[in-house]
């Protein structure tokens, strides 16, 4: 569980030995190309953190924006999936080279990792990513990570680096995530509205907090927005990781956030075991099971999901796939790994366990989703 209590703790290597830093597209790239002077100052701050004894992982946007400028593509390279893939292929070379050059000036070694959604949603590949990150950090390198937009499709992509940063933090067992954006943090309403107040500290994401989020990225260059950032908070929270949203548009933004305390710090309320944190943070689910009020109560009490409590089955999933568990109002209660495929779930739903062997023609499993493979969200 994170020991961080205030923004200044991000600079304390005893409280934050491992930090994930996400840098948005609008900070890295403008109409003239890469914002080299700004990035040089930021890299100096990263080098200072390394000198303090902190591990730093960078999740860097900007490849599509850089590549679009070099290829002359409209809409910042986001006019179509093909444009985005082509722009990323060109821009990623420039982006990784820039990070390597500037980090190298401080004697630091940059290591590039390009990840897809599947790399962190598949359990085995997730553990492989964890092992790679751990080895790189042990060797003193600074991993620079981006989504592999050249091969990712609309169906299997993060779509923004906010959630990618939170998933990377889970995989790397980081202590905090810092999302540098074009805004100071979370406001109690749209920041352009009169009387909008910056929230310095948030403990847990509630419906009221979600209502404060704006889906629009202020720059129009990125793919995120405050909604994606709050989704990143929820992913980090399951792993007991603190997350900060801060303004990166100023020179030396880390100093402003950590020394002046300008930003929003989201503190986790609890920490799930590693496997359940991975499961709860999944972004791609193969289907859903809707349950009745009795099952909702049982799940909240720590029980497994039995077929008798299921009232609807949606999706085409197989045994072992991740599914959402919903209440009768459609709200997601939990994520879990199904013990049966969708067709079998449809046959079993609403039926008592004693009937299962006759329905299936083989000895049934004890639950549709076992509590050890289920996490409340």
N, C-alpha and C positions, 0 to 999 in steps of 0.2 A: 504494500500500500504506500502511495506517495507520502513523503514527509513534508512536501512543499506547502507553505502556508501563505506566502506572499511573493510578489513578483521578484523581489531582490534575491529570493532563494534560488532562482534560475542560474545565478552566477556563483553559487556555492557548490564546489565539487563534492562536498560531503552529502549534500541534500539532492543534488542533481548531477550525479556522475556521468549520466548519458542523456544527451539532448537531441531530439529530432527537430530540425529547422526547415520549415517549408517556405519557399520563396515563390511568389506569384508572378504570372507573366507580365503584368503591367509594371512590376518593379524592375524586371530584368530588361525589358524591351520597350523602346518608344519608336516614334516614327522614323528616327534616324538609324535604328538598329539596337544593338546591345548597349545598355547603359554602363559602360565600362568603369567610369569614375565612381559611380555609386557602388557597383559590385566590388571594386577594389577596397573601398572602405569597409564593406560588410565582411569581406574575406579577412581583413585585419582583425575584426572582432572575433571571427571564428578562430583565428590563430591565437588570439589572447585567451579564448576559452580552452583551447588545447594546452596552452602553456600553464593554465591553472590546474590541469589534470583532468579535464572533462573530455569525454568522447563526444564527437559531433557527427551526426548524420544529416546530410542535406537532401531534401526532396525539392528538386528544381523544376519548375515549369519553364516555358519559354521556347522550347524546340519548335513548336508549330508556328509561333509568331515570328521567330527568326527565319525559319525556312520559307515562310510565305513571302517575306520581304525579298529574299534572294531569288525566289521563283516568280515574283510579281503576281501572286495569287490574290484574288479579291477576298473581302470579308475576313482578313487575317488568317486565311487558310482554312477557315471553318465553313466554307460554302457547301462542301460535301464531304463525305467520308473519304473519298479518293483524294481530294485536295489535302485534307488533314494528314492522311498517311504519307503523301508525297512530301508535304512541308516538313513533317517530323523527320523523315529520312535525311533531308538536307540539313535541317536546323539542329539535329542532335549532334552532328559532328562539330558544328561551330560551338554549340553550348558546352559540350564536354571538354573541348579544347580550351575554352575560356576558363572554365573552372580549374582545369589542370594547370594552366599557366599561372593563374593568380595564386592558387594554393602553393604551387611550387616555389613561388617567390618567397614564401615563408618557410621553405624547407618541408612542406607537407605534401604527401602523396595522395592524389585523388584516385578513387576507384569508381568506375561507372557500373551501375546496375540498371538494366531496363526490365521492368516487371509488367506483367499483364495481370488482370483480375484473377485468372485461373492459377497463377503462381502462388497467390496468397489464399485462394479459396479451397484448393486441393490440399489436404492435410500433409501429404508426403512432400509436395513441392514447397509448402509453407515451412516445414521443418528444414528443408534444404536451404531455403533463403535465410532462415535463422542461423544455420551453421556458417554460411558464407559471411553474413554480416558480423558474426562473432569473431571469426578468424581475421577479417579485415581490421576490425577495431583493435583486436589484440596486437596486430602488427603495426598499429599506429596510423593507419590510413584514414582518410575522410571519404566515406562512401557518398557518391552523388547519384541520386536515384530519380528516375522519371518513369512515367508509364510508357510502355513500348507501343506508342501510337501508330507506328508503321505497320504493325500486324494486328493490333486490336480492332475488333469490329464493334458495332453499336451494342451488340448483345453481350459481349464479354469484355467490357472495359469499365474502369472506375468512372471515367468522365470528368473527374476533377482530382487535383492532387491533395486536397484537404483530407479526403477519406483515405487516399493512398498513404499519406503521412501517418495517420492514426494506425493503419494496419502495419506499416513498417515499424512503428514504435512498439506495437505488440510483439512482432517477430523479433525485434532487437532487444526486447526487455528494457526499453528506455524508461526514464523517470519522468520525462516531460516532453511535450510537443509544443513548439512555438510556430504558429501560423502567421507569417508576415503578409499583410494585405494592404489595401489602400484605405483602411479605416482604423480608428483607434481601438475598436472592440465592439462588443454588443451593447446597443442602446435599447432603452425601454420602448422605443418606437422607431420609425424610420428616422435616421439622423438628420434629415432635411426638414423634419417637422418642428415647429416651434416648441421649445421646452424639452426637447429630447435629452435624456440623461444617460451618460455612459455608466454601465454597471461594472464596478471594479472587481467584484467577486460573485461567483455563482456556484452554489452547491447543488449539483444534480440538475438534469434537464427535466422540466415539468411542462405540461401543456401551456402554462402561462409564458414560460421562457420561449417555447417554440413560436408562440403568437407574435413575439417581438421581432422575429427574423424576416429579413427581406430576401426574396429569391434572386434579386438582381445584382450582378457584379457591377460595381460603380464604374469601372474603367471600360467595360464592354469588350475587353481584350481576353479576359480569362473565361473559364467555363464554370466557375463556382458561384459564390454568393453566400449570404449568411446561413441559408438553410443547409447547404453542404457542410459548412463549418460546424453547425450544431450536430449534424450526423457524425462528423469526425469526433466531436466531444463524446458522443454516446459510445462510439467504438473504443475510444481511449479509456473511458470510465470503467468499462467492464474489466479492463486489465489493471485497474488501480493507478492509471497514469493521469497526471495533471495535464491540462491543455490551456494554452494562452493564445488569444487573438490580439495582435498588436499592429501598429501602423509602421509599414516599412518605407513609406515615401520620403522620410527624412534621412539625412546623412547619419550614419552610425545608429541605426534603429535599435540595436540590442541595448545600447547604453541608455537610450531614452526609456525603453520598457523596463529594464532591470533597475536602473538607478533612480529614475524619476517616477517609476510606478505607474506609467500610463499604459493601460491595456485592460483586458478582461481575463481574469484567472478563473478557470473552471476546475473545481476540486471534485475528485471522485468520491462517491458515498460508500463504495465497497469495492472489493476486488474478487473477481471470479477465478477459479482455478484455470490454469493455462489453456486446457482443452476447451473448457466452456467459454472462456473469453474469445477464443478463435471462432467457436461456433456461433456465439451471440453477435459477433462482429461481421458475420457473413453478409454480403450484399446481394448474392445471387441464390435464390431459393427455387427449387424445382416444382413446388406445389404448395398446397395449404390444406389443413384439416380444421374445420370449424367444429367447436365443441359446445356442449350445453352448460348450464350454470353449475351443475354438480361437478362436472369435470374441471371447470375453472377453479372451483373451491379446492378440489383435490390437488390440482397442479400447484396452486399457491401454497399448499401445505407440504409440498415436496414429493408428491406421488408421481408415478409413471402415468402415461396416457393410455387408458384402456379403450377398446373399441366401443364399449357400451356408451361412452360419453360423446362419441363423434356423430355429428348430424349432417355433415357435408364434406365431400372430398373434391378438390380441384387440382388440375395439373396432371402431367404425365411423368411420374417419378418412379424410380426403382428402389429396391431395398438398399439402404445405406445413403440415399440422397437426403439432402437437407430440405426440410419443409418448415413452413410457418404454421403455428397453431394460433387460431383466432377465436375470439368469443363471438356470440351471435350478433353483435353489432359490427363485426368486421375488424375490430382492433386486434393487433398482433400482441399476443401474450408471451409467446416463447418461440424459440427455434429448436429443432430437434432432428435427429437422424432417424428416418423411418425404418421400422423392422419389416415392413411389407411394401410391395409395390402398390401403385394407385388402384389397380383393378381389385386386388385383394382387400385393400382398405374399404373400397366401396361395397364389397360383399359382406365385410365384417361389421361395418358401422351400425351402431345401435344394438348390436347383439351381445349377449352375455358370453363370457369366456367358455362356459360349458358347451356352447354350441359351435365353437370354432373348428374343432376337429372334423365334425360332420360337414361343415360348409366347405372347408378347404381340402379335405381328403388326406390330410397329414397332421402330425402333432403340431399344435400351434405354439407360437412364441408367447412369453408371458405378457407382453405389452406391445402396443402399436409403436409407441416411442418410450423407451426405457428412461427412467429419471437420470441415469448416468450419462445418457446421450441427449440431454435436454437442458436448456438454459432459459430462464425467464428473462424477458427484455423489457 
